Amino acid sequence: MDCAFFGQWFLGFEEGLNEIDSEAREHLLKHCARRCADTGVLQSYLRLYQAVNGDRDAFYRRLSELGHVRGEVVVPGKEYRICFPECACDLHTACGVNTPGLCECSRQSILYIAQSVWGDGQIRAEQVSTILSGDPECRFSVIFD
């Protein structure tokens, strides 16, 4: 297969993401998110978790040590922000998928990583802003209920 084929395929993928509802997008992209996180990102987060001895506030304060990400403590012990100064998603950077619908994959990845690190308790991940929506950086809230 040549690059022209993939260029057209990814344009179709983007159009499809724009046409499906948020629930269908969530189901589709959660699998993409898990595969992406399992390529090494999750392991980096688990090492940081061990380095801070499971201290959630310290974990998010030190998140920038991983590179290309920053953490913020919004409400100690309960709410945090994960911020990305640039979109590093290969589907965007290498394949040209530019729809904000793709950012559901990032939200799902953040949720999957949080559940993997902190356990399957009541954790929510919410999109605050994204570069593909025209914002200066991607920001997601992680909320522990």
N, C-alpha and C positions, 0 to 999 in steps of 0.2 A: 504494500500500500504506500502511496506517496503522501507527501505533506499536504498537497491540495485536498485530498480526501479528508484528512483529519481536520484541516481548517474548516471545511464545510460541515463536517460532523459536529464539531464543537459549536458552530453557529446554530445548528439545529438543537443541540443540547441546551444552549442558552435560551432559545426561543421556547423550548419545552419547560424550562424552569420558570419562565415568566408566565406560562399559561396554567400551571397547576396551582391548586390552592395550598395554603400554608401547611395544612396537615399532611398532604401528600409530599410536599417538599421536605418536611421534617423526616418522614419515613424513608424517603430516598437518600437523603444526604447524611443521615445518621450512620449509615454503613460506610460511606465514603470517609466520614470523620473518624470513625474507629480505625479504619485501615491506615489512614494518614497518621494518626496519633501513635499507632503501634509501630511505625517505622523508626522510632527513636525519641520522639517528643515526650511520650509518656515516661520513658525511662529517665529522662532529664528531670522531670517534675518529681518522680519518686526519689531520686537522689537528693534533691533539695529538701523534700519532706524529711528524709532521714537526717540531713545536716542540721535541720532546725528542731530535731526531736519531736516532730509533730505539732509544733507551735504554729497555729494557723496564721496569727498576725505576723509573726516573723517570716513565715513562708511567703506571704504576699508582699511584705516589705522588701524581701530579698529576691523577688522574682526577676528583677533586671539582671541579676548575675547570669541568667541563662542566655542573655543576648536577644535583641530584637523584640523584647517584651518588657512591660513595666507593670508592677502591681501597686495597688493603692488600698489602704484600709479605710473603708467608708464608715462602718459601724463595727468596732472591735468584736471579734468572735461571731459576727453575724453576716456582714455584707462587705464585699470586696470588689475591686475593679481590676480587670485585666485589659491592658492597653497595648496596641500594636502601632508603631509609627508608620508602618508600610504594610501593604497587602503582600504576604509571602506565599499565598496559595498558588501552587503550580498550575491549577486550572485557569487562573487569571494571568499569571506572569508568563507562562510558557504556551498556553493554549488560547489565550485571548478571550476567555469567558469574562464578561464585564458586568453582568447583571447583579444588582444587590441581592437577588434571591440566592446567589451562591454563598452569601454570608451566613446562611442557616447552617452550612457545613462547619463554619468556625464555631458557632454557638453550640452545635452538637459535640464538637471536639472538646470544647471547654467543659461541657457537662460531663462527658465521658471521662475526661482526665480527672475532674473533681471527684466523681464517684469512685474512680479507681484509687485515688490517693486517700480520700477521707472516708470511704465506705459508701454503701448504698442508702444512706439516710436521706432525709428530705433536703435535697439540694436543687436549686433552680439556677439556670443561666439565662440571662436576658440581654438582648442586643440593645446597646445604648446609641452607638453611632458607628458608621462604617465608611471606609474610603470609597468603596464602590457606590455608596449613596451620595458621594460628594463631600463627605466630612474630612477634616484634616488627619484623623487617625481613627482606627477601629477601637471601640471601647465596649466591653461586656461586663455586666454585673454578675457576680456569683453570690447567691444568697443561701444561707443555711437556715432552715426553719427548725 
